[in-house]
Amino acid sequence: MGAGRGLGGAAASVAITGGLVGMLGALAFPPTRGLLDRVLPAPGTGPSGRVRERGWFRMVVDAVTEDKRRYRAVVSGRGDPGYAATAVMFSESAMALALDGDRLPDRAGSLTPATALGGVLVERLRAAGHTYEAAVHARTDR
């Protein structure tokens, strides 16, 4: 999550982290958990079908290597990221395991989906409407 640069970014990062820690603490403490249970969504509830359909996500990752090469990756898709898009990612991962075993990378152990399924998963997710792009940018010292 980008919070900005400089003092403002540092302050925003501290505020976000403090808010998350405060919420976790409030949920762990029975009296405040009872109050939060009255205002937070109940377990098993979620966004409506319309909200899930109209949702979307877009993530941009910028990276700079030690030798100043810059890279950018963009991942995006349709559907609420907490429900619809996640279901597509999960389903396509399962389909890759079930149907594309002969095309999967030769790896073993506890792996992330990207490591275990590689380009096969990217192909499937692109076919399902997601976008996965990576680009190399010019050096930053020029």
N, CA, C and O of each residue as an XYZ file, in Angstrom:
568
protein
N       0.851     -1.166      0.000
C       0.000      0.000      0.000
C       0.894      1.226      0.000
O       1.737      1.386      0.883
N       0.717      2.074     -0.968
C       1.495      3.297     -1.027
C       0.913      4.344     -0.090
O      -0.292      4.594     -0.107
N       1.744      4.942      0.709
C       1.295      5.978      1.636
C       1.938      7.320      1.316
O       1.710      8.295      2.032
N       2.731      7.389      0.261
C       3.389      8.632     -0.103
C       4.820      8.668      0.387
O       5.287      7.768      1.085
N       5.497      9.723      0.008
C       6.908      9.886      0.356
C       7.090     10.929      1.450
O       6.174     11.688      1.767
N       8.279     10.950      2.013
C       8.649     11.973      2.983
C       7.926     11.829      4.309
O       7.436     10.757      4.665
N       7.874     12.950      5.033
C       7.244     12.955      6.354
C       5.770     12.625      6.297
O       5.257     11.922      7.167
N       5.075     13.126      5.279
C       3.649     12.834      5.138
C       3.397     11.353      4.943
O       2.480     10.788      5.539
N       4.215     10.722      4.104
C       4.084      9.287      3.881
C       4.381      8.491      5.129
O       3.693      7.517      5.435
N       5.412      8.906      5.855
C       5.753      8.226      7.104
C       4.615      8.366      8.112
O       4.267      7.400      8.790
N       4.035      9.557      8.215
C       2.919      9.772      9.143
C       1.711      8.938      8.739
O       1.043      8.355      9.593
N       1.426      8.880      7.436
C       0.300      8.071      6.967
C       0.530      6.599      7.267
O      -0.398      5.898      7.671
N       1.761      6.119      7.074
C       2.076      4.719      7.366
C       1.874      4.397      8.840
O       1.318      3.355      9.186
N       2.325      5.294      9.702
C       2.156      5.097     11.145
C       0.673      5.097     11.504
O       0.233      4.288     12.321
N      -0.100      6.001     10.895
C      -1.535      6.073     11.187
C      -2.255      4.807     10.724
O      -3.095      4.272     11.447
N      -1.935      4.332      9.537
C      -2.570      3.114      9.016
C      -2.226      1.921      9.897
O      -3.103      1.146     10.278
N      -0.950      1.781     10.218
C      -0.521      0.666     11.070
C      -1.166      0.765     12.448
O      -1.636     -0.238     12.984
N      -1.192      1.950     13.016
C      -1.821      2.151     14.320
C      -3.304      1.811     14.292
O      -3.822      1.205     15.230
N      -3.990      2.198     13.219
C      -5.405      1.872     13.087
C      -5.644      0.370     13.016
O      -6.564     -0.151     13.646
N      -4.809     -0.320     12.245
C      -4.944     -1.777     12.149
C      -4.667     -2.460     13.485
O      -5.396     -3.366     13.890
N      -3.614     -2.022     14.165
C      -3.292     -2.591     15.478
C      -4.416     -2.294     16.468
O      -4.795     -3.156     17.261
N      -4.944     -1.079     16.420
C      -6.048     -0.709     17.312
C      -7.285     -1.559     17.071
O      -7.939     -1.990     18.020
N      -7.609     -1.803     15.797
C      -8.778     -2.619     15.467
C      -8.586     -4.059     15.947
O      -9.500     -4.658     16.513
N      -7.395     -4.608     15.717
C      -7.125     -5.970     16.199
C      -7.211     -6.044     17.720
O      -7.762     -6.994     18.277
N      -6.663     -5.034     18.381
C      -6.735     -4.998     19.843
C      -8.174     -4.901     20.323
O      -8.558     -5.571     21.282
N      -8.978     -4.064     19.657
C     -10.383     -3.903     20.040
C     -11.158     -5.202     19.827
O     -12.040     -5.532     20.620
N     -10.838     -5.937     18.770
C     -11.517     -7.213     18.514
C     -11.085     -8.296     19.505
O     -11.840     -9.235     19.759
N      -9.884     -8.177     20.063
C      -9.385     -9.181     21.010
C      -9.894     -8.942     22.425
O      -9.868     -9.858     23.247
N     -10.355     -7.734     22.725
C     -10.790     -7.359     24.070
C     -12.315     -7.493     24.140
O     -13.016     -6.762     23.440
N     -12.856     -8.412     24.971
C     -14.296     -8.713     24.954
C     -15.244     -7.505     25.027
O     -16.199     -7.469     24.251
N     -15.042     -6.523     25.902
C     -16.004     -5.413     25.936
C     -16.059     -4.617     24.621
O     -17.146     -4.274     24.156
N     -14.913     -4.327     24.029
C     -14.939     -3.571     22.769
C     -15.355     -4.465     21.606
O     -15.946     -3.979     20.642
N     -15.060     -5.753     21.677
C     -15.504     -6.677     20.619
C     -17.025     -6.685     20.562
O     -17.606     -6.702     19.477
N     -17.673     -6.671     21.722
C     -19.138     -6.638     21.764
C     -19.699     -5.404     21.081
O     -20.697     -5.484     20.365
N     -19.061     -4.263     21.300
C     -19.502     -3.029     20.636
C     -19.284     -3.103     19.129
O     -20.149     -2.703     18.350
N     -18.130     -3.613     18.724
C     -17.831     -3.713     17.292
C     -18.749     -4.716     16.603
O     -19.097     -4.531     15.437
N     -19.149     -5.781     17.308
C     -20.059     -6.766     16.716
C     -21.384     -6.123     16.316
O     -22.055     -6.613     15.408
N     -21.767     -5.045     16.971
C     -23.025     -4.362     16.658
C     -22.936     -3.530     15.387
O     -23.951     -3.294     14.731
N     -21.735     -3.085     15.032
C     -21.611     -2.190     13.880
C     -20.911     -2.817     12.671
O     -21.074     -2.341     11.547
N     -20.133     -3.880     12.892
C     -19.446     -4.532     11.776
C     -20.358     -5.558     11.120
O     -21.281     -6.058     11.763
N     -20.118     -5.881      9.854
C     -20.942     -6.912      9.186
C     -20.862     -8.246      9.918
O     -19.812     -8.619     10.442
N     -21.970     -8.949      9.946
C     -22.021    -10.250     10.611
C     -21.302    -11.294      9.768
O     -21.253    -11.176      8.544
N     -20.741    -12.320     10.416
C     -20.118    -13.405      9.652
C     -21.126    -14.005      8.664
O     -22.304    -14.170      8.979
N     -20.641    -14.322      7.477
C     -21.502    -14.912      6.460
C     -22.193    -13.908      5.574
O     -22.847    -14.283      4.600
N     -22.057    -12.619      5.901
C     -22.653    -11.599      5.043
C     -21.559    -11.023      4.160
O     -20.374    -11.154      4.467
N     -21.939    -10.410      3.102
C     -20.970     -9.819      2.195
C     -21.670     -8.885      1.242
O     -22.855     -8.597      1.407
N     -20.954     -8.413      0.253
C     -21.554     -7.476     -0.694
C     -22.629     -8.158     -1.548
O     -22.607     -9.372     -1.754
N     -23.555     -7.355     -2.030
C     -24.629     -7.871     -2.887
C     -24.049     -8.354     -4.213
O     -22.905     -8.051     -4.552
N     -24.849     -9.102     -4.952
C     -24.429     -9.574     -6.267
C     -24.066     -8.425     -7.187
O     -23.102     -8.518     -7.948
N     -24.818     -7.353     -7.125
C     -24.542     -6.178     -7.972
C     -23.192     -5.563     -7.626
O     -22.423     -5.207     -8.519
N     -22.902     -5.438     -6.343
C     -21.619     -4.884     -5.912
C     -20.475     -5.795     -6.339
O     -19.438     -5.317     -6.800
N     -20.657     -7.105     -6.188
C     -19.610     -8.048     -6.604
C     -19.345     -7.951     -8.098
O     -18.191     -7.999     -8.524
N     -20.400     -7.815     -8.903
C     -20.241     -7.709    -10.354
C     -19.590     -6.400    -10.777
O     -18.781     -6.385    -11.705
N     -19.930     -5.311    -10.115
C     -19.430     -3.987    -10.515
C     -18.045     -3.675     -9.949
O     -17.427     -2.687    -10.345
N     -17.558     -4.495     -9.039
C     -16.255     -4.256     -8.418
C     -15.111     -4.475     -9.401
O     -15.305     -5.016    -10.490
N     -13.943     -4.057     -9.009
C     -12.739     -4.220     -9.823
C     -11.535     -4.029     -8.934
O     -11.655     -3.576     -7.796
N     -10.369     -4.376     -9.459
C      -9.133     -4.115     -8.734
C      -8.047     -3.778     -9.742
O      -8.095     -4.195    -10.899
N      -7.080     -3.023     -9.281
C      -5.906     -2.677    -10.086
C      -4.749     -2.464     -9.129
O      -4.847     -1.665     -8.198
N      -3.659     -3.173     -9.355
C      -2.477     -3.053     -8.509
C      -1.288     -2.726     -9.409
O      -1.059     -3.395    -10.417
N      -0.541     -1.701     -9.037
C       0.662     -1.307     -9.768
C       1.844     -1.449     -8.817
O       1.839     -0.897     -7.716
N       2.849     -2.191     -9.251
C       4.050     -2.396     -8.442
C       5.227     -1.808     -9.193
O       5.536     -2.237    -10.305
N       5.887     -0.829     -8.593
C       7.109     -0.247     -9.150
C       8.283     -0.726     -8.320
O       8.227     -0.705     -7.091
N       9.346     -1.158     -8.984
C      10.530     -1.660     -8.279
C      11.782     -1.085     -8.922
O      11.830     -0.862    -10.132
N      12.799     -0.847     -8.091
C      14.098     -0.374     -8.559
C      15.154     -1.317     -7.983
O      15.188     -1.558     -6.776
N      16.010     -1.846     -8.849
C      17.055     -2.759     -8.400
C      18.240     -1.964     -7.861
O      18.292     -0.741     -7.995
N      19.184     -2.666     -7.253
C      20.367     -2.001     -6.726
C      21.169     -1.316     -7.816
O      21.824     -0.308     -7.551
N      21.133     -1.838     -9.040
C      21.867     -1.177    -10.129
C      20.973     -0.196    -10.895
O      21.271      0.164    -12.034
N      19.874      0.231    -10.261
C      19.004      1.309    -10.738
C      18.110      0.953    -11.922
O      17.568      1.854    -12.562
N      17.940     -0.322    -12.230
C      16.964     -0.691    -13.252
C      15.574     -0.613    -12.640
O      15.370     -0.987    -11.485
N      14.622     -0.124    -13.425
C      13.253      0.052    -12.953
C      12.333     -0.936    -13.650
O      12.459     -1.187    -14.848
N      11.409     -1.489    -12.884
C      10.417     -2.419    -13.402
C       9.035     -1.987    -12.919
O       8.893     -1.412    -11.840
N       8.037     -2.268    -13.719
C       6.651     -2.009    -13.328
C       5.807     -3.217    -13.708
O       5.909     -3.742    -14.817
N       4.971     -3.647    -12.769
C       4.011     -4.720    -13.023
C       2.619     -4.190    -12.728
O       2.411     -3.482    -11.742
N       1.668     -4.532    -13.583
C       0.280     -4.112    -13.406
C      -0.599     -5.363    -13.435
O      -0.507     -6.182    -14.349
N      -1.441     -5.493    -12.430
C      -2.392     -6.594    -12.341
C      -3.763     -5.971    -12.126
O      -3.931     -5.130    -11.243
N      -4.742     -6.376    -12.924
C      -6.086     -5.827    -12.754
C      -7.121     -6.840    -13.198
O      -6.811     -7.810    -13.890
N      -8.357     -6.600    -12.787
C      -9.430     -7.490    -13.181
C     -10.780     -6.951    -12.766
O     -10.895     -6.018    -11.971
N     -11.794     -7.573    -13.332
C     -13.179     -7.221    -13.015
C     -13.656     -8.062    -11.841
O     -13.135     -9.147    -11.583
N     -14.644     -7.552    -11.143
C     -15.255     -8.269    -10.033
C     -14.688     -7.816     -8.704
O     -13.513     -7.464     -8.602
N     -15.534     -7.830     -7.689
C     -15.105     -7.454     -6.343
C     -13.883     -8.280     -5.957
O     -13.933     -9.509     -6.007
N     -12.770     -7.617     -5.567
C     -11.542     -8.364     -5.299
C     -11.642     -9.316     -4.108
O     -10.904    -10.299     -4.051
N     -12.525     -9.051     -3.172
C     -12.646     -9.919     -2.004
C     -13.530    -11.132     -2.238
O     -13.490    -12.085     -1.460
N     -14.324    -11.111     -3.293
C     -15.255    -12.207     -3.531
C     -15.145    -12.724     -4.964
O     -14.620    -13.815     -5.186
N     -15.630    -11.958     -5.933
C     -15.722    -12.445     -7.312
C     -14.354    -12.714     -7.928
O     -14.123    -13.806     -8.448
N     -13.446    -11.749     -7.882
C     -12.136    -11.927     -8.513
C     -11.328    -13.020     -7.812
O     -10.620    -13.785     -8.466
N     -11.430    -13.092     -6.504
C     -10.728    -14.138     -5.762
C     -11.257    -15.515     -6.149
O     -10.482    -16.464     -6.271
N     -12.564    -15.631     -6.341
C     -13.153    -16.910     -6.749
C     -12.627    -17.329     -8.121
O     -12.369    -18.510     -8.353
N     -12.466    -16.362     -9.034
C     -11.917    -16.666    -10.358
C     -10.472    -17.156    -10.215
O     -10.095    -18.156    -10.825
N      -9.670    -16.463     -9.420
C      -8.272    -16.862     -9.226
C      -8.175    -18.261     -8.625
O      -7.366    -19.078     -9.065
N      -8.993    -18.526     -7.630
C      -8.986    -19.835     -6.973
C      -9.411    -20.925     -7.959
O      -8.768    -21.971     -8.047
N     -10.485    -20.679     -8.691
C     -10.997    -21.676     -9.642
C     -10.009    -21.954    -10.758
O      -9.799    -23.111    -11.123
N      -9.404    -20.918    -11.304
C      -8.441    -21.120    -12.389
C      -7.186    -21.833    -11.886
O      -6.569    -22.594    -12.631
N      -6.807    -21.595    -10.636
C      -5.677    -22.338    -10.052
C      -6.018    -23.820     -9.964
O      -5.196    -24.673    -10.301
N      -7.228    -24.124     -9.510
C      -7.660    -25.518     -9.407
C      -7.727    -26.170    -10.789
O      -7.326    -27.322    -10.954
N      -8.233    -25.436    -11.775
C      -8.329    -25.977    -13.133
C      -6.937    -26.239    -13.707
O      -6.729    -27.233    -14.402
N      -5.991    -25.355    -13.420
C      -4.618    -25.570    -13.895
C      -4.032    -26.840    -13.295
O      -3.376    -27.616    -13.991
N      -4.268    -27.050    -12.009
C      -3.774    -28.269    -11.359
C      -4.444    -29.513    -11.941
O      -3.789    -30.532    -12.161
N      -5.745    -29.426    -12.187
C      -6.499    -30.589    -12.648
C      -6.260    -30.916    -14.114
O      -6.213    -32.087    -14.491
N      -6.107    -29.874    -14.952
C      -6.089    -30.105    -16.401
C      -4.755    -29.850    -17.094
O      -4.538    -30.324    -18.209
N      -3.872    -29.118    -16.456
C      -2.646    -28.689    -17.139
C      -1.377    -29.199    -16.482
O      -0.325    -28.576    -16.624
N      -1.445    -30.304    -15.772
C      -0.288    -30.820    -15.042
C       0.947    -30.996    -15.900
O       2.061    -30.775    -15.425
N       0.778    -31.384    -17.143
C       1.921    -31.602    -18.029
C       2.606    -30.302    -18.450
O       3.736    -30.329    -18.938
N       1.929    -29.162    -18.266
C       2.520    -27.870    -18.653
C       3.024    -27.059    -17.464
O       3.560    -25.966    -17.648
N       2.862    -27.575    -16.255
C       3.263    -26.829    -15.063
C       4.769    -26.908    -14.842
O       5.412    -27.871    -15.258
N       5.336    -25.880    -14.178
C       6.770    -25.912    -13.869
C       7.113    -27.132    -13.011
O       6.297    -27.587    -12.210
N       8.311    -27.646    -13.184
C       8.773    -28.807    -12.424
C       9.345    -28.323    -11.092
O      10.541    -28.058    -10.972
N       8.462    -28.214    -10.092
C       8.865    -27.735     -8.773
C       8.167    -28.567     -7.715
O       7.159    -29.218     -7.987
N       8.709    -28.541     -6.506
C       8.099    -29.294     -5.409
C       8.224    -28.492     -4.123
O       9.053    -27.588     -4.024
N       7.407    -28.822     -3.151
C       7.464    -28.164     -1.848
C       6.252    -27.299     -1.613
O       5.259    -27.413     -2.332
N       6.316    -26.440     -0.622
C       5.250    -25.482     -0.330
C       5.466    -24.272     -1.221
O       6.412    -23.511     -1.021
N       4.598    -24.093     -2.200
C       4.797    -23.071     -3.220
C       3.623    -22.103     -3.270
O       2.493    -22.464     -2.939
N       3.897    -20.883     -3.683
C       2.825    -19.941     -3.970
C       2.178    -20.346     -5.285
O       2.803    -21.061     -6.069
N       0.947    -19.916     -5.557
C       0.327    -20.242     -6.847
C       1.162    -19.770     -8.040
O       1.252    -20.477     -9.044
N       1.766    -18.599     -7.946
C       2.578    -18.101     -9.062
C       3.788    -18.991     -9.311
O       4.135    -19.250    -10.464
N       4.431    -19.460     -8.260
C       5.596    -20.326     -8.402
C       5.182    -21.712     -8.883
O       5.845    -22.290     -9.745
N       4.108    -22.245     -8.346
C       3.682    -23.598     -8.689
C       3.057    -23.690    -10.074
O       3.226    -24.694    -10.767
N       2.330    -22.639    -10.485
C       1.547    -22.721    -11.715
C       2.082    -21.848    -12.841
O       1.701    -22.028    -13.998
N       2.953    -20.912    -12.517
C       3.652    -20.098    -13.514
C       2.781    -19.526    -14.608
O       1.682    -19.026    -14.364
N       3.304    -19.612    -15.832
C       2.642    -19.040    -16.996
C       1.295    -19.672    -17.300
O       0.433    -19.028    -17.898
N       1.099    -20.922    -16.897
C      -0.187    -21.591    -17.126
C      -1.300    -20.822    -16.418
O      -2.361    -20.588    -16.998
N      -1.063    -20.432    -15.177
C      -2.066    -19.682    -14.428
C      -2.274    -18.306    -15.045
O      -3.411    -17.844    -15.145
N      -1.213    -17.650    -15.455
C      -1.348    -16.332    -16.083
C      -2.212    -16.441    -17.342
O      -3.098    -15.613    -17.555
N      -1.964    -17.448    -18.173
C      -2.779    -17.652    -19.387
C      -4.252    -17.823    -19.022
O      -5.127    -17.212    -19.635
N      -4.513    -18.654    -18.026
C      -5.901    -18.909    -17.630
C      -6.567    -17.637    -17.100
O      -7.716    -17.353    -17.436
N      -5.854    -16.881    -16.282
C      -6.440    -15.665    -15.714
C      -6.643    -14.597    -16.782
O      -7.634    -13.868    -16.746
N      -5.730    -14.498    -17.718
C      -5.940    -13.568    -18.836
C      -7.183    -13.955    -19.625
O      -7.979    -13.091    -19.994
N      -7.356    -15.241    -19.885
C      -8.542    -15.712    -20.608
C      -9.823    -15.418    -19.827
O     -10.891    -15.269    -20.421
N      -9.721    -15.336    -18.505
C     -10.865    -15.035    -17.649
C     -11.088    -13.528    -17.490
O     -11.989    -13.111    -16.763
N     -10.271    -12.705    -18.168
C     -10.476    -11.265    -18.140
C      -9.539    -10.469    -17.259
O      -9.689     -9.252    -17.153
N      -8.581    -11.114    -16.627
C      -7.615    -10.381    -15.804
C      -6.470     -9.885    -16.683
O      -6.223    -10.425    -17.761
N      -5.782     -8.863    -16.214
C      -4.642     -8.295    -16.919
C      -3.387     -8.517    -16.091
O      -3.374     -8.252    -14.889
N      -2.330     -9.005    -16.735
C      -1.028     -9.184    -16.094
C       0.009     -8.636    -17.058
O       0.215     -9.188    -18.139
N       0.662     -7.545    -16.665
C       1.662     -6.918    -17.520
C       2.921     -6.648    -16.706
O       2.852     -6.347    -15.515
N       4.058     -6.759    -17.357
C       5.332     -6.412    -16.721
C       6.150     -5.659    -17.759
O       6.155     -6.019    -18.936
N       6.842     -4.611    -17.319
C       7.642     -3.807    -18.234
C       8.939     -3.384    -17.570
O       8.990     -3.161    -16.360
N       9.982     -3.279    -18.373
C      11.272     -2.764    -17.928
C      11.319     -1.307    -18.335
O      11.013     -0.974    -19.480
N      11.696     -0.437    -17.419
C      11.804      0.992    -17.696
C      13.272      1.387    -17.738
O      14.148      0.609    -17.359
N      13.525      2.585    -18.196
C      14.900      3.103    -18.294
C      15.545      3.182    -16.918
O      14.859      3.211    -15.897
N      16.856      3.215    -16.906
C      17.594      3.357    -15.650
C      17.212      4.682    -14.998
O      16.915      5.652    -15.695
N      17.219      4.728    -13.664
C      16.823      5.934    -12.950
C      17.966      6.950    -12.842
O      17.721      8.095    -12.464
N      19.193      6.567    -13.161
C      20.319      7.505    -13.006
C      20.597      8.269    -14.287
O      21.623      8.942    -14.382
N      19.731      8.189    -15.256
C      19.928      8.887    -16.525
C      19.110     10.129    -16.584
O      19.150     10.847    -17.584
